[in-house]
Amino acid sequence: MEMVNLKLYLENRCIIAENERLRERASALRRENLALLQDLSKTPAVPEAGAGAGAA
């Protein structure tokens, strides 16, 4: 029984460590996404093809 508990404990520790790594990665991706959205909002809009003054 103690071996089973030890095995489950070690597996749980690995899962917790992986979870922490994934949280950090998700946080970094969110920061990157917010920065890219901010950059995108600073760029002027590009008119669609055919929507210019000469399209009549």
mmCIF entry with sequence, helices, sheets and N, C-alpha, C, O atoms, coordinates in Angstrom:
data_MODEL
# 
_entry.id   MODEL 
# 
_entity.id                         1 
_entity.type                       polymer 
_entity.pdbx_number_of_molecules   1 
# 
_entity_poly.entity_id                      1 
_entity_poly.type                           'polypeptide(L)' 
_entity_poly.nstd_linkage                   no 
_entity_poly.nstd_monomer                   no 
_entity_poly.pdbx_seq_one_letter_code       MEMVNLKLYLENRCIIAENERLRERASALRRENLALLQDLSKTPAVPEAGAGAGAA 
_entity_poly.pdbx_seq_one_letter_code_can   MEMVNLKLYLENRCIIAENERLRERASALRRENLALLQDLSKTPAVPEAGAGAGAA 
_entity_poly.pdbx_strand_id                 A 
# 
loop_
_entity_poly_seq.entity_id 
_entity_poly_seq.num 
_entity_poly_seq.mon_id 
_entity_poly_seq.hetero 
1 1  MET n 
1 2  GLU n 
1 3  MET n 
1 4  VAL n 
1 5  ASN n 
1 6  LEU n 
1 7  LYS n 
1 8  LEU n 
1 9  TYR n 
1 10 LEU n 
1 11 GLU n 
1 12 ASN n 
1 13 ARG n 
1 14 CYS n 
1 15 ILE n 
1 16 ILE n 
1 17 ALA n 
1 18 GLU n 
1 19 ASN n 
1 20 GLU n 
1 21 ARG n 
1 22 LEU n 
1 23 ARG n 
1 24 GLU n 
1 25 ARG n 
1 26 ALA n 
1 27 SER n 
1 28 ALA n 
1 29 LEU n 
1 30 ARG n 
1 31 ARG n 
1 32 GLU n 
1 33 ASN n 
1 34 LEU n 
1 35 ALA n 
1 36 LEU n 
1 37 LEU n 
1 38 GLN n 
1 39 ASP n 
1 40 LEU n 
1 41 SER n 
1 42 LYS n 
1 43 THR n 
1 44 PRO n 
1 45 ALA n 
1 46 VAL n 
1 47 PRO n 
1 48 GLU n 
1 49 ALA n 
1 50 GLY n 
1 51 ALA n 
1 52 GLY n 
1 53 ALA n 
1 54 GLY n 
1 55 ALA n 
1 56 ALA n 
# 
_struct_asym.id          A 
_struct_asym.entity_id   1 
# 
_struct_conf.conf_type_id            HELX_P 
_struct_conf.id                      HELX_P1 
_struct_conf.pdbx_PDB_helix_id       AA1 
_struct_conf.beg_label_comp_id       GLU 
_struct_conf.beg_label_asym_id       A 
_struct_conf.beg_label_seq_id        2 
_struct_conf.pdbx_beg_PDB_ins_code   ? 
_struct_conf.end_label_comp_id       LYS 
_struct_conf.end_label_asym_id       A 
_struct_conf.end_label_seq_id        42 
_struct_conf.pdbx_end_PDB_ins_code   ? 
_struct_conf.beg_auth_comp_id        GLU 
_struct_conf.beg_auth_asym_id        A 
_struct_conf.beg_auth_seq_id         2 
_struct_conf.end_auth_comp_id        LYS 
_struct_conf.end_auth_asym_id        A 
_struct_conf.end_auth_seq_id         42 
_struct_conf.pdbx_PDB_helix_class    1 
_struct_conf.details                 ? 
_struct_conf.pdbx_PDB_helix_length   41 
# 
_struct_conf_type.id          HELX_P 
_struct_conf_type.criteria    ? 
_struct_conf_type.reference   ? 
# 
loop_
_atom_site.group_PDB 
_atom_site.id 
_atom_site.type_symbol 
_atom_site.label_atom_id 
_atom_site.label_alt_id 
_atom_site.label_comp_id 
_atom_site.label_asym_id 
_atom_site.label_entity_id 
_atom_site.label_seq_id 
_atom_site.pdbx_PDB_ins_code 
_atom_site.Cartn_x 
_atom_site.Cartn_y 
_atom_site.Cartn_z 
_atom_site.occupancy 
_atom_site.B_iso_or_equiv 
_atom_site.pdbx_formal_charge 
_atom_site.auth_seq_id 
_atom_site.auth_comp_id 
_atom_site.auth_asym_id 
_atom_site.auth_atom_id 
_atom_site.pdbx_PDB_model_num 
ATOM 1   N N  . MET A 1 1  ? 0.828   -1.204 0.000   1.00 0.00 ? 1  MET A N  1 
ATOM 2   C CA . MET A 1 1  ? 0.000   0.000  0.000   1.00 0.00 ? 1  MET A CA 1 
ATOM 3   C C  . MET A 1 1  ? 0.870   1.265  0.000   1.00 0.00 ? 1  MET A C  1 
ATOM 4   O O  . MET A 1 1  ? 0.544   2.244  -0.672  1.00 0.00 ? 1  MET A O  1 
ATOM 5   N N  . GLU A 1 2  ? 1.964   1.240  0.747   1.00 0.00 ? 2  GLU A N  1 
ATOM 6   C CA . GLU A 1 2  ? 2.834   2.416  0.793   1.00 0.00 ? 2  GLU A CA 1 
ATOM 7   C C  . GLU A 1 2  ? 3.463   2.702  -0.565  1.00 0.00 ? 2  GLU A C  1 
ATOM 8   O O  . GLU A 1 2  ? 3.655   3.862  -0.929  1.00 0.00 ? 2  GLU A O  1 
ATOM 9   N N  . MET A 1 3  ? 3.784   1.654  -1.314  1.00 0.00 ? 3  MET A N  1 
ATOM 10  C CA . MET A 1 3  ? 4.369   1.846  -2.649  1.00 0.00 ? 3  MET A CA 1 
ATOM 11  C C  . MET A 1 3  ? 3.360   2.492  -3.593  1.00 0.00 ? 3  MET A C  1 
ATOM 12  O O  . MET A 1 3  ? 3.712   3.345  -4.408  1.00 0.00 ? 3  MET A O  1 
ATOM 13  N N  . VAL A 1 4  ? 2.102   2.075  -3.470  1.00 0.00 ? 4  VAL A N  1 
ATOM 14  C CA . VAL A 1 4  ? 1.053   2.666  -4.307  1.00 0.00 ? 4  VAL A CA 1 
ATOM 15  C C  . VAL A 1 4  ? 0.910   4.146  -3.970  1.00 0.00 ? 4  VAL A C  1 
ATOM 16  O O  . VAL A 1 4  ? 0.813   4.986  -4.864  1.00 0.00 ? 4  VAL A O  1 
ATOM 17  N N  . ASN A 1 5  ? 0.899   4.460  -2.682  1.00 0.00 ? 5  ASN A N  1 
ATOM 18  C CA . ASN A 1 5  ? 0.795   5.853  -2.258  1.00 0.00 ? 5  ASN A CA 1 
ATOM 19  C C  . ASN A 1 5  ? 1.985   6.672  -2.748  1.00 0.00 ? 5  ASN A C  1 
ATOM 20  O O  . ASN A 1 5  ? 1.823   7.804  -3.204  1.00 0.00 ? 5  ASN A O  1 
ATOM 21  N N  . LEU A 1 6  ? 3.171   6.098  -2.652  1.00 0.00 ? 6  LEU A N  1 
ATOM 22  C CA . LEU A 1 6  ? 4.369   6.794  -3.111  1.00 0.00 ? 6  LEU A CA 1 
ATOM 23  C C  . LEU A 1 6  ? 4.304   7.051  -4.614  1.00 0.00 ? 6  LEU A C  1 
ATOM 24  O O  . LEU A 1 6  ? 4.626   8.144  -5.082  1.00 0.00 ? 6  LEU A O  1 
ATOM 25  N N  . LYS A 1 7  ? 3.889   6.043  -5.357  1.00 0.00 ? 7  LYS A N  1 
ATOM 26  C CA . LYS A 1 7  ? 3.777   6.191  -6.807  1.00 0.00 ? 7  LYS A CA 1 
ATOM 27  C C  . LYS A 1 7  ? 2.769   7.288  -7.158  1.00 0.00 ? 7  LYS A C  1 
ATOM 28  O O  . LYS A 1 7  ? 3.039   8.128  -8.015  1.00 0.00 ? 7  LYS A O  1 
ATOM 29  N N  . LEU A 1 8  ? 1.615   7.280  -6.499  1.00 0.00 ? 8  LEU A N  1 
ATOM 30  C CA . LEU A 1 8  ? 0.595   8.298  -6.755  1.00 0.00 ? 8  LEU A CA 1 
ATOM 31  C C  . LEU A 1 8  ? 1.081   9.687  -6.342  1.00 0.00 ? 8  LEU A C  1 
ATOM 32  O O  . LEU A 1 8  ? 0.809   10.674 -7.025  1.00 0.00 ? 8  LEU A O  1 
ATOM 33  N N  . TYR A 1 9  ? 1.791   9.756  -5.235  1.00 0.00 ? 9  TYR A N  1 
ATOM 34  C CA . TYR A 1 9  ? 2.340   11.030 -4.771  1.00 0.00 ? 9  TYR A CA 1 
ATOM 35  C C  . TYR A 1 9  ? 3.316   11.599 -5.800  1.00 0.00 ? 9  TYR A C  1 
ATOM 36  O O  . TYR A 1 9  ? 3.249   12.781 -6.137  1.00 0.00 ? 9  TYR A O  1 
ATOM 37  N N  . LEU A 1 10 ? 4.217   10.758 -6.295  1.00 0.00 ? 10 LEU A N  1 
ATOM 38  C CA . LEU A 1 10 ? 5.201   11.223 -7.281  1.00 0.00 ? 10 LEU A CA 1 
ATOM 39  C C  . LEU A 1 10 ? 4.528   11.626 -8.592  1.00 0.00 ? 10 LEU A C  1 
ATOM 40  O O  . LEU A 1 10 ? 4.916   12.612 -9.218  1.00 0.00 ? 10 LEU A O  1 
ATOM 41  N N  . GLU A 1 11 ? 3.525   10.862 -8.998  1.00 0.00 ? 11 GLU A N  1 
ATOM 42  C CA . GLU A 1 11 ? 2.784   11.213 -10.214 1.00 0.00 ? 11 GLU A CA 1 
ATOM 43  C C  . GLU A 1 11 ? 2.071   12.555 -10.031 1.00 0.00 ? 11 GLU A C  1 
ATOM 44  O O  . GLU A 1 11 ? 2.045   13.386 -10.939 1.00 0.00 ? 11 GLU A O  1 
ATOM 45  N N  . ASN A 1 12 ? 1.501   12.750 -8.859  1.00 0.00 ? 12 ASN A N  1 
ATOM 46  C CA . ASN A 1 12 ? 0.814   14.000 -8.557  1.00 0.00 ? 12 ASN A CA 1 
ATOM 47  C C  . ASN A 1 12 ? 1.778   15.181 -8.593  1.00 0.00 ? 12 ASN A C  1 
ATOM 48  O O  . ASN A 1 12 ? 1.444   16.244 -9.115  1.00 0.00 ? 12 ASN A O  1 
ATOM 49  N N  . ARG A 1 13 ? 2.975   14.993 -8.038  1.00 0.00 ? 13 ARG A N  1 
ATOM 50  C CA . ARG A 1 13 ? 3.982   16.068 -8.052  1.00 0.00 ? 13 ARG A CA 1 
ATOM 51  C C  . ARG A 1 13 ? 4.364   16.433 -9.485  1.00 0.00 ? 13 ARG A C  1 
ATOM 52  O O  . ARG A 1 13 ? 4.533   17.609 -9.807  1.00 0.00 ? 13 ARG A O  1 
ATOM 53  N N  . CYS A 1 14 ? 4.498   15.422 -10.342 1.00 0.00 ? 14 CYS A N  1 
ATOM 54  C CA . CYS A 1 14 ? 4.820   15.678 -11.756 1.00 0.00 ? 14 CYS A CA 1 
ATOM 55  C C  . CYS A 1 14 ? 3.702   16.461 -12.432 1.00 0.00 ? 14 CYS A C  1 
ATOM 56  O O  . CYS A 1 14 ? 3.963   17.384 -13.204 1.00 0.00 ? 14 CYS A O  1 
ATOM 57  N N  . ILE A 1 15 ? 2.468   16.096 -12.144 1.00 0.00 ? 15 ILE A N  1 
ATOM 58  C CA . ILE A 1 15 ? 1.321   16.792 -12.730 1.00 0.00 ? 15 ILE A CA 1 
ATOM 59  C C  . ILE A 1 15 ? 1.277   18.236 -12.255 1.00 0.00 ? 15 ILE A C  1 
ATOM 60  O O  . ILE A 1 15 ? 1.014   19.142 -13.046 1.00 0.00 ? 15 ILE A O  1 
ATOM 61  N N  . ILE A 1 16 ? 1.530   18.456 -10.976 1.00 0.00 ? 16 ILE A N  1 
ATOM 62  C CA . ILE A 1 16 ? 1.538   19.812 -10.426 1.00 0.00 ? 16 ILE A CA 1 
ATOM 63  C C  . ILE A 1 16 ? 2.635   20.650 -11.077 1.00 0.00 ? 16 ILE A C  1 
ATOM 64  O O  . ILE A 1 16 ? 2.409   21.812 -11.414 1.00 0.00 ? 16 ILE A O  1 
ATOM 65  N N  . ALA A 1 17 ? 3.813   20.070 -11.256 1.00 0.00 ? 17 ALA A N  1 
ATOM 66  C CA . ALA A 1 17 ? 4.924   20.794 -11.889 1.00 0.00 ? 17 ALA A CA 1 
ATOM 67  C C  . ALA A 1 17 ? 4.590   21.128 -13.341 1.00 0.00 ? 17 ALA A C  1 
ATOM 68  O O  . ALA A 1 17 ? 4.859   22.237 -13.803 1.00 0.00 ? 17 ALA A O  1 
ATOM 69  N N  . GLU A 1 18 ? 4.007   20.176 -14.057 1.00 0.00 ? 18 GLU A N  1 
ATOM 70  C CA . GLU A 1 18 ? 3.623   20.431 -15.450 1.00 0.00 ? 18 GLU A CA 1 
ATOM 71  C C  . GLU A 1 18 ? 2.546   21.506 -15.519 1.00 0.00 ? 18 GLU A C  1 
ATOM 72  O O  . GLU A 1 18 ? 2.576   22.370 -16.396 1.00 0.00 ? 18 GLU A O  1 
ATOM 73  N N  . ASN A 1 19 ? 1.603   21.451 -14.599 1.00 0.00 ? 19 ASN A N  1 
ATOM 74  C CA . ASN A 1 19 ? 0.546   22.453 -14.543 1.00 0.00 ? 19 ASN A CA 1 
ATOM 75  C C  . ASN A 1 19 ? 1.141   23.848 -14.359 1.00 0.00 ? 19 ASN A C  1 
ATOM 76  O O  . ASN A 1 19 ? 0.711   24.797 -15.015 1.00 0.00 ? 19 ASN A O  1 
ATOM 77  N N  . GLU A 1 20 ? 2.112   23.974 -13.482 1.00 0.00 ? 20 GLU A N  1 
ATOM 78  C CA . GLU A 1 20 ? 2.760   25.273 -13.245 1.00 0.00 ? 20 GLU A CA 1 
ATOM 79  C C  . GLU A 1 20 ? 3.470   25.764 -14.500 1.00 0.00 ? 20 GLU A C  1 
ATOM 80  O O  . GLU A 1 20 ? 3.386   26.944 -14.839 1.00 0.00 ? 20 GLU A O  1 
ATOM 81  N N  . ARG A 1 21 ? 4.172   24.861 -15.194 1.00 0.00 ? 21 ARG A N  1 
ATOM 82  C CA . ARG A 1 21 ? 4.833   25.239 -16.452 1.00 0.00 ? 21 ARG A CA 1 
ATOM 83  C C  . ARG A 1 21 ? 3.808   25.713 -17.481 1.00 0.00 ? 21 ARG A C  1 
ATOM 84  O O  . ARG A 1 21 ? 4.036   26.698 -18.184 1.00 0.00 ? 21 ARG A O  1 
ATOM 85  N N  . LEU A 1 22 ? 2.680   25.008 -17.567 1.00 0.00 ? 22 LEU A N  1 
ATOM 86  C CA . LEU A 1 22 ? 1.643   25.388 -18.527 1.00 0.00 ? 22 LEU A CA 1 
ATOM 87  C C  . LEU A 1 22 ? 1.007   26.731 -18.163 1.00 0.00 ? 22 LEU A C  1 
ATOM 88  O O  . LEU A 1 22 ? 0.687   27.528 -19.045 1.00 0.00 ? 22 LEU A O  1 
ATOM 89  N N  . ARG A 1 23 ? 0.825   26.978 -16.871 1.00 0.00 ? 23 ARG A N  1 
ATOM 90  C CA . ARG A 1 23 ? 0.285   28.275 -16.441 1.00 0.00 ? 23 ARG A CA 1 
ATOM 91  C C  . ARG A 1 23 ? 1.225   29.417 -16.840 1.00 0.00 ? 23 ARG A C  1 
ATOM 92  O O  . ARG A 1 23 ? 0.785   30.459 -17.326 1.00 0.00 ? 23 ARG A O  1 
ATOM 93  N N  . GLU A 1 24 ? 2.515   29.202 -16.626 1.00 0.00 ? 24 GLU A N  1 
ATOM 94  C CA . GLU A 1 24 ? 3.496   30.228 -16.992 1.00 0.00 ? 24 GLU A CA 1 
ATOM 95  C C  . GLU A 1 24 ? 3.501   30.458 -18.498 1.00 0.00 ? 24 GLU A C  1 
ATOM 96  O O  . GLU A 1 24 ? 3.589   31.600 -18.949 1.00 0.00 ? 24 GLU A O  1 
ATOM 97  N N  . ARG A 1 25 ? 3.407   29.387 -19.279 1.00 0.00 ? 25 ARG A N  1 
ATOM 98  C CA . ARG A 1 25 ? 3.378   29.502 -20.741 1.00 0.00 ? 25 ARG A CA 1 
ATOM 99  C C  . ARG A 1 25 ? 2.111   30.230 -21.197 1.00 0.00 ? 25 ARG A C  1 
ATOM 100 O O  . ARG A 1 25 ? 2.166   31.084 -22.082 1.00 0.00 ? 25 ARG A O  1 
ATOM 101 N N  . ALA A 1 26 ? 0.978   29.891 -20.592 1.00 0.00 ? 26 ALA A N  1 
ATOM 102 C CA . ALA A 1 26 ? -0.280  30.548 -20.932 1.00 0.00 ? 26 ALA A CA 1 
ATOM 103 C C  . ALA A 1 26 ? -0.213  32.034 -20.594 1.00 0.00 ? 26 ALA A C  1 
ATOM 104 O O  . ALA A 1 26 ? -0.706  32.870 -21.353 1.00 0.00 ? 26 ALA A O  1 
ATOM 105 N N  . SER A 1 27 ? 0.388   32.358 -19.472 1.00 0.00 ? 27 SER A N  1 
ATOM 106 C CA . SER A 1 27 ? 0.532   33.755 -19.076 1.00 0.00 ? 27 SER A CA 1 
ATOM 107 C C  . SER A 1 27 ? 1.416   34.516 -20.062 1.00 0.00 ? 27 SER A C  1 
ATOM 108 O O  . SER A 1 27 ? 1.105   35.649 -20.430 1.00 0.00 ? 27 SER A O  1 
ATOM 109 N N  . ALA A 1 28 ? 2.511   33.898 -20.487 1.00 0.00 ? 28 ALA A N  1 
ATOM 110 C CA . ALA A 1 28 ? 3.401   34.534 -21.464 1.00 0.00 ? 28 ALA A CA 1 
ATOM 111 C C  . ALA A 1 28 ? 2.690   34.728 -22.795 1.00 0.00 ? 28 ALA A C  1 
ATOM 112 O O  . ALA A 1 28 ? 2.841   35.772 -23.430 1.00 0.00 ? 28 ALA A O  1 
ATOM 113 N N  . LEU A 1 29 ? 1.919   33.739 -23.225 1.00 0.00 ? 29 LEU A N  1 
ATOM 114 C CA . LEU A 1 29 ? 1.180   33.858 -24.485 1.00 0.00 ? 29 LEU A CA 1 
ATOM 115 C C  . LEU A 1 29 ? 0.111   34.944 -24.395 1.00 0.00 ? 29 LEU A C  1 
ATOM 116 O O  . LEU A 1 29 ? -0.129  35.663 -25.365 1.00 0.00 ? 29 LEU A O  1 
ATOM 117 N N  . ARG A 1 30 ? -0.527  35.063 -23.238 1.00 0.00 ? 30 ARG A N  1 
ATOM 118 C CA . ARG A 1 30 ? -1.541  36.118 -23.065 1.00 0.00 ? 30 ARG A CA 1 
ATOM 119 C C  . ARG A 1 30 ? -0.891  37.501 -23.152 1.00 0.00 ? 30 ARG A C  1 
ATOM 120 O O  . ARG A 1 30 ? -1.425  38.405 -23.794 1.00 0.00 ? 30 ARG A O  1 
ATOM 121 N N  . ARG A 1 31 ? 0.277   37.659 -22.496 1.00 0.00 ? 31 ARG A N  1 
ATOM 122 C CA . ARG A 1 31 ? 0.972   38.943 -22.572 1.00 0.00 ? 31 ARG A CA 1 
ATOM 123 C C  . ARG A 1 31 ? 1.364   39.261 -24.015 1.00 0.00 ? 31 ARG A C  1 
ATOM 124 O O  . ARG A 1 31 ? 1.223   40.395 -24.472 1.00 0.00 ? 31 ARG A O  1 
ATOM 125 N N  . GLU A 1 32 ? 1.858   38.245 -24.726 1.00 0.00 ? 32 GLU A N  1 
ATOM 126 C CA . GLU A 1 32 ? 2.242   38.445 -26.125 1.00 0.00 ? 32 GLU A CA 1 
ATOM 127 C C  . GLU A 1 32 ? 1.024   38.813 -26.963 1.00 0.00 ? 32 GLU A C  1 
ATOM 128 O O  . GLU A 1 32 ? 1.099   39.706 -27.806 1.00 0.00 ? 32 GLU A O  1 
ATOM 129 N N  . ASN A 1 33 ? -0.083  38.139 -26.740 1.00 0.00 ? 33 ASN A N  1 
ATOM 130 C CA . ASN A 1 33 ? -1.311  38.417 -27.475 1.00 0.00 ? 33 ASN A CA 1 
ATOM 131 C C  . ASN A 1 33 ? -1.791  39.845 -27.224 1.00 0.00 ? 33 ASN A C  1 
ATOM 132 O O  . ASN A 1 33 ? -2.186  40.542 -28.158 1.00 0.00 ? 33 ASN A O  1 
ATOM 133 N N  . LEU A 1 34 ? -1.757  40.276 -25.973 1.00 0.00 ? 34 LEU A N  1 
ATOM 134 C CA . LEU A 1 34 ? -2.177  41.641 -25.650 1.00 0.00 ? 34 LEU A CA 1 
ATOM 135 C C  . LEU A 1 34 ? -1.261  42.671 -26.306 1.00 0.00 ? 34 LEU A C  1 
ATOM 136 O O  . LEU A 1 34 ? -1.730  43.701 -26.790 1.00 0.00 ? 34 LEU A O  1 
ATOM 137 N N  . ALA A 1 35 ? 0.036   42.399 -26.323 1.00 0.00 ? 35 ALA A N  1 
ATOM 138 C CA . ALA A 1 35 ? 0.982   43.314 -26.964 1.00 0.00 ? 35 ALA A CA 1 
ATOM 139 C C  . ALA A 1 35 ? 0.723   43.381 -28.463 1.00 0.00 ? 35 ALA A C  1 
ATOM 140 O O  . ALA A 1 35 ? 0.762   44.462 -29.050 1.00 0.00 ? 35 ALA A O  1 
ATOM 141 N N  . LEU A 1 36 ? 0.461   42.238 -29.089 1.00 0.00 ? 36 LEU A N  1 
ATOM 142 C CA . LEU A 1 36 ? 0.180   42.220 -30.524 1.00 0.00 ? 36 LEU A CA 1 
ATOM 143 C C  . LEU A 1 36 ? -1.125  42.945 -30.837 1.00 0.00 ? 36 LEU A C  1 
ATOM 144 O O  . LEU A 1 36 ? -1.215  43.660 -31.835 1.00 0.00 ? 36 LEU A O  1 
ATOM 145 N N  . LEU A 1 37 ? -2.128  42.763 -29.994 1.00 0.00 ? 37 LEU A N  1 
ATOM 146 C CA . LEU A 1 37 ? -3.393  43.473 -30.204 1.00 0.00 ? 37 LEU A CA 1 
ATOM 147 C C  . LEU A 1 37 ? -3.201  44.979 -30.064 1.00 0.00 ? 37 LEU A C  1 
ATOM 148 O O  . LEU A 1 37 ? -3.804  45.758 -30.802 1.00 0.00 ? 37 LEU A O  1 
ATOM 149 N N  . GLN A 1 38 ? -2.371  45.380 -29.130 1.00 0.00 ? 38 GLN A N  1 
ATOM 150 C CA . GLN A 1 38 ? -2.089  46.796 -28.944 1.00 0.00 ? 38 GLN A CA 1 
ATOM 151 C C  . GLN A 1 38 ? -1.371  47.357 -30.171 1.00 0.00 ? 38 GLN A C  1 
ATOM 152 O O  . GLN A 1 38 ? -1.699  48.447 -30.639 1.00 0.00 ? 38 GLN A O  1 
ATOM 153 N N  . ASP A 1 39 ? -0.391  46.615 -30.691 1.00 0.00 ? 39 ASP A N  1 
ATOM 154 C CA . ASP A 1 39 ? 0.302   47.037 -31.913 1.00 0.00 ? 39 ASP A CA 1 
ATOM 155 C C  . ASP A 1 39 ? -0.666  47.121 -33.083 1.00 0.00 ? 39 ASP A C  1 
ATOM 156 O O  . ASP A 1 39 ? -0.603  48.051 -33.886 1.00 0.00 ? 39 ASP A O  1 
ATOM 157 N N  . LEU A 1 40 ? -1.558  46.147 -33.174 1.00 0.00 ? 40 LEU A N  1 
ATOM 158 C CA . LEU A 1 40 ? -2.522  46.116 -34.270 1.00 0.00 ? 40 LEU A CA 1 
ATOM 159 C C  . LEU A 1 40 ? -3.459  47.313 -34.204 1.00 0.00 ? 40 LEU A C  1 
ATOM 160 O O  . LEU A 1 40 ? -3.824  47.870 -35.239 1.00 0.00 ? 40 LEU A O  1 
ATOM 161 N N  . SER A 1 41 ? -3.849  47.712 -33.010 1.00 0.00 ? 41 SER A N  1 
ATOM 162 C CA . SER A 1 41 ? -4.764  48.845 -32.876 1.00 0.00 ? 41 SER A CA 1 
ATOM 163 C C  . SER A 1 41 ? -4.077  50.164 -33.225 1.00 0.00 ? 41 SER A C  1 
ATOM 164 O O  . SER A 1 41 ? -4.752  51.156 -33.504 1.00 0.00 ? 41 SER A O  1 
ATOM 165 N N  . LYS A 1 42 ? -2.745  50.188 -33.213 1.00 0.00 ? 42 LYS A N  1 
ATOM 166 C CA . LYS A 1 42 ? -2.002  51.401 -33.566 1.00 0.00 ? 42 LYS A CA 1 
ATOM 167 C C  . LYS A 1 42 ? -1.828  51.548 -35.074 1.00 0.00 ? 42 LYS A C  1 
ATOM 168 O O  . LYS A 1 42 ? -1.573  52.650 -35.561 1.00 0.00 ? 42 LYS A O  1 
ATOM 169 N N  . THR A 1 43 ? -1.965  50.439 -35.825 1.00 0.00 ? 43 THR A N  1 
ATOM 170 C CA . THR A 1 43 ? -1.736  50.492 -37.275 1.00 0.00 ? 43 THR A CA 1 
ATOM 171 C C  . THR A 1 43 ? -2.983  51.020 -37.968 1.00 0.00 ? 43 THR A C  1 
ATOM 172 O O  . THR A 1 43 ? -4.100  50.661 -37.594 1.00 0.00 ? 43 THR A O  1 
ATOM 173 N N  . PRO A 1 44 ? -2.802  51.870 -38.974 1.00 0.00 ? 44 PRO A N  1 
ATOM 174 C CA . PRO A 1 44 ? -3.965  52.385 -39.701 1.00 0.00 ? 44 PRO A CA 1 
ATOM 175 C C  . PRO A 1 44 ? -4.646  51.256 -40.483 1.00 0.00 ? 44 PRO A C  1 
ATOM 176 O O  . PRO A 1 44 ? -3.997  50.306 -40.922 1.00 0.00 ? 44 PRO A O  1 
ATOM 177 N N  . ALA A 1 45 ? -5.943  51.380 -40.644 1.00 0.00 ? 45 ALA A N  1 
ATOM 178 C CA . ALA A 1 45 ? -6.701  50.365 -41.373 1.00 0.00 ? 45 ALA A CA 1 
ATOM 179 C C  . ALA A 1 45 ? -6.342  50.409 -42.854 1.00 0.00 ? 45 ALA A C  1 
ATOM 180 O O  . ALA A 1 45 ? -6.150  51.484 -43.422 1.00 0.00 ? 45 ALA A O  1 
ATOM 181 N N  . VAL A 1 46 ? -6.252  49.246 -43.468 1.00 0.00 ? 46 VAL A N  1 
ATOM 182 C CA . VAL A 1 46 ? -5.955  49.147 -44.896 1.00 0.00 ? 46 VAL A CA 1 
ATOM 183 C C  . VAL A 1 46 ? -7.278  49.000 -45.631 1.00 0.00 ? 46 VAL A C  1 
ATOM 184 O O  . VAL A 1 46 ? -8.051  48.093 -45.322 1.00 0.00 ? 46 VAL A O  1 
ATOM 185 N N  . PRO A 1 47 ? -7.562  49.885 -46.612 1.00 0.00 ? 47 PRO A N  1 
ATOM 186 C CA . PRO A 1 47 ? -8.837  49.778 -47.340 1.00 0.00 ? 47 PRO A CA 1 
ATOM 187 C C  . PRO A 1 47 ? -8.884  48.488 -48.155 1.00 0.00 ? 47 PRO A C  1 
ATOM 188 O O  . PRO A 1 47 ? -7.858  47.997 -48.625 1.00 0.00 ? 47 PRO A O  1 
ATOM 189 N N  . GLU A 1 48 ? -10.087 47.950 -48.313 1.00 0.00 ? 48 GLU A N  1 
ATOM 190 C CA . GLU A 1 48 ? -10.255 46.723 -49.083 1.00 0.00 ? 48 GLU A CA 1 
ATOM 191 C C  . GLU A 1 48 ? -10.046 47.005 -50.562 1.00 0.00 ? 48 GLU A C  1 
ATOM 192 O O  . GLU A 1 48 ? -10.264 48.126 -51.020 1.00 0.00 ? 48 GLU A O  1 
ATOM 193 N N  . ALA A 1 49 ? -9.627  45.995 -51.308 1.00 0.00 ? 49 ALA A N  1 
ATOM 194 C CA . ALA A 1 49 ? -9.424  46.140 -52.752 1.00 0.00 ? 49 ALA A CA 1 
ATOM 195 C C  . ALA A 1 49 ? -10.764 46.444 -53.413 1.00 0.00 ? 49 ALA A C  1 
ATOM 196 O O  . ALA A 1 49 ? -11.768 45.797 -53.118 1.00 0.00 ? 49 ALA A O  1 
ATOM 197 N N  . GLY A 1 50 ? -10.775 47.422 -54.299 1.00 0.00 ? 50 GLY A N  1 
ATOM 198 C CA . GLY A 1 50 ? -12.003 47.784 -55.002 1.00 0.00 ? 50 GLY A CA 1 
ATOM 199 C C  . GLY A 1 50 ? -12.869 48.781 -54.257 1.00 0.00 ? 50 GLY A C  1 
ATOM 200 O O  . GLY A 1 50 ? -13.881 49.229 -54.795 1.00 0.00 ? 50 GLY A O  1 
ATOM 201 N N  . ALA A 1 51 ? -12.509 49.137 -53.048 1.00 0.00 ? 51 ALA A N  1 
ATOM 202 C CA . ALA A 1 51 ? -13.316 50.070 -52.267 1.00 0.00 ? 51 ALA A CA 1 
ATOM 203 C C  . ALA A 1 51 ? -12.770 51.492 -52.356 1.00 0.00 ? 51 ALA A C  1 
ATOM 204 O O  . ALA A 1 51 ? -13.259 52.386 -51.666 1.00 0.00 ? 51 ALA A O  1 
ATOM 205 N N  . GLY A 1 52 ? -11.765 51.707 -53.195 1.00 0.00 ? 52 GLY A N  1 
ATOM 206 C CA . GLY A 1 52 ? -11.147 53.025 -53.308 1.00 0.00 ? 52 GLY A CA 1 
ATOM 207 C C  . GLY A 1 52 ? -11.982 53.985 -54.145 1.00 0.00 ? 52 GLY A C  1 
ATOM 208 O O  . GLY A 1 52 ? -13.094 53.654 -54.556 1.00 0.00 ? 52 GLY A O  1 
ATOM 209 N N  . ALA A 1 53 ? -11.444 55.172 -54.395 1.00 0.00 ? 53 ALA A N  1 
ATOM 210 C CA . ALA A 1 53 ? -12.162 56.215 -55.131 1.00 0.00 ? 53 ALA A CA 1 
ATOM 211 C C  . ALA A 1 53 ? -12.361 55.840 -56.597 1.00 0.00 ? 53 ALA A C  1 
ATOM 212 O O  . ALA A 1 53 ? -13.328 56.295 -57.208 1.00 0.00 ? 53 ALA A O  1 
ATOM 213 N N  . GLY A 1 54 ? -11.499 55.045 -57.172 1.00 0.00 ? 54 GLY A N  1 
ATOM 214 C CA . GLY A 1 54 ? -11.586 54.712 -58.584 1.00 0.00 ? 54 GLY A CA 1 
ATOM 215 C C  . GLY A 1 54 ? -12.501 53.539 -58.888 1.00 0.00 ? 54 GLY A C  1 
ATOM 216 O O  . GLY A 1 54 ? -12.575 53.120 -60.043 1.00 0.00 ? 54 GLY A O  1 
ATOM 217 N N  . ALA A 1 55 ? -13.186 53.000 -57.923 1.00 0.00 ? 55 ALA A N  1 
ATOM 218 C CA . ALA A 1 55 ? -14.030 51.828 -58.152 1.00 0.00 ? 55 ALA A CA 1 
ATOM 219 C C  . ALA A 1 55 ? -15.462 52.253 -58.431 1.00 0.00 ? 55 ALA A C  1 
ATOM 220 O O  . ALA A 1 55 ? -16.294 52.253 -57.524 1.00 0.00 ? 55 ALA A O  1 
ATOM 221 N N  . ALA A 1 56 ? -15.757 52.614 -59.663 1.00 0.00 ? 56 ALA A N  1 
ATOM 222 C CA . ALA A 1 56 ? -17.130 53.012 -59.981 1.00 0.00 ? 56 ALA A CA 1 
ATOM 223 C C  . ALA A 1 56 ? -17.549 52.476 -61.311 1.00 0.00 ? 56 ALA A C  1 
ATOM 224 O O  . ALA A 1 56 ? -18.677 52.711 -61.744 1.00 0.00 ? 56 ALA A O  1 
# 
